Amino acid sequence: MRLSAINYQLPAPASPVIGKGMRYYCAILLIVACGTKKTAEQRASDLETCTALSTAPLEIAQCLRGQGGWSEAAADSAANQRARELDSVKSQIGVITARADSQHAAEIRSCDQRLVDMKTCLTMRYGWDETQAMAIDDSVWNSQGPEHLSQIRNCSRRRGVGTGACLQLYYKWLPRRALALDDSIRRANIN
């Protein structure tokens, strides 16, 4: 082969074996180079690992380049796509949470308007977990504390009727709350 500009001729291989050896070496080098490309599973694993560290696209891309050995273009593209997916999931979770919160608020209002035990209403009518229903029942009850104190004072002034019975009769207290108050009053009088 002649290079016209320099007028230099490449030497022919010394032996056909060396020429064959070079071809095998190039073929092996090509196979190894092609074999180092990551599989889709490895790329997904790299993306999951980097997403666990951060949800910002720039930080995901840096992680993919640094830890995963990705090219800059591939890392940026994958990071931006993943960030969009995560934003979409967050917004869907927000919508679902808002819907559930408004539904729970309506259920609480519905049970609070009835003259029934809120815990029982939430568990039986709406299928709430018992501990969650009890926590809501206690929270609503405690939020009405000043009103309850006024009712207790009014009933403790009445003669001939126990405080708990008065609260049940005139203020529609639940028996478990009225009896608990009666027990507390008795214990306080004993001491």
ABEGO torsion letter per residue (X at the ends): XBBAAAGBBBBBBABAAAAAAAAAAAAAAAAAAAAABBBAAAAAAAAAAAAAABABAAAAAAAAAAAAGBBAAAAAAAAAAAAAAAAAAAAAAAAAAAAAAAAAAAAAAAAAABBBBAAAAAAAAAGBBAAAAAAAAAAAAAAAAAAAAAAAAAAAABBGBBAAAAAAAAAGBBAAAAAAAAAAAAAAAAX
